[in-house]
Amino acid sequence: MLEAAKAVALSGPGVGGRNGTNFRIGAVLFSGNHVISAKHNELKTHPKLARYSPWPFLHAESSCILHAGFDASHGVDLAVSRVKRDGSVALAKPCTVCQAVIRQAGIRRVFYTTDDKPEVWNVADGSFAAAF
Ligand SMILES: [Zn+2]
């Protein structure tokens, strides 16, 4: 899952830093082994995010959910990978805005990369743990 999200991240434009090339983020929505949607970070904005944030730039996680629709997102898993310029992965824990979107969509679990081992957020009980 996280490898797929990493591939998606690498297909997107870089974001962050003065040149916008510090890192890339990709997210993939999974139902079992079936990919529902796959999106990377975008610099463009989305009107739905403007309801949650004064900085409505479209993050990969929210983009994935908005693309799939809230109904299709209910009860499925999301994987998020952040890839640094040197190709290594880093913390991709969803921001508070994306966490609100994830909760509202009813996502079951969110797997994300860290600087070390991947972690999983069990959305229903709010717990965070090592992923594998
Ligand atoms: Zn976010």
Boltz pocket constraint, residues with backbone or C-beta under 6 A from the ligand:
constraints:
  - pocket:
      binder: B
      contacts: [[A, 59], [A, 61], [A, 62], [A, 94], [A, 95], [A, 96], [A, 97], [A, 98], [A, 99]]
      max_distance: 6.0
